[in-house]
Amino acid sequence: SRRAVVLTEHGSEEVPASDDFSVVMASNLGKGYHVETYDAALISRFPVVLEFNYLPARDEEQLLRERTGIGKDEAHVMVKVANETRRLRRSHELSGCLDPRGLTAWASKFKMRKEEGLLERLKASARITFMYSVCGTESDGFIRQDAMNIVLSLIEAHTPK
């Protein structure tokens, strides 16, 4: 706010900012990241605040295919399931949701699985990839079975027969 940076580790030396100095900040907001919100006084110091959301399904499928080399049908199922977990998280039915990083991990594990059939490969790779973060755990530390059953049923519902 004073166009200067105070370096406390150097005896509170004040370094003036040049005219072309900018601050760019990025953050994951929300309870899942242990950050509830930013203080209004901090936000008011930024002339621009941008918010990014998930890509449209078609674009997310394409990105997933480019990053992992999986097929179109597999990417379609995975993105549909991811969008369902995002919806269920918003309605507090799941502890977490499948984000792009989780999708990429799921697709990568899927490619390595040898089970027969698309559905079994999808379920097996999901169990070892994202169930812990999406479903949450019971007080004993084990994955919530009710939530895992919901996610497995989503995979089944969106997988072509």
Secondary structure by P-SEA (a helix, b strand, c coil): cccccccccccbbbbbbcccbbbbbbbbcccccccccccaaaaaaccbbbbbccccaaaaaaaaaaaccccaaaaaaaaaaaaaaaaaaaaccccccccaaaaaaaaaaaaacccccaaaaaaaaaaaccccccccccccccccaaaaaaaaaaaaaaccc
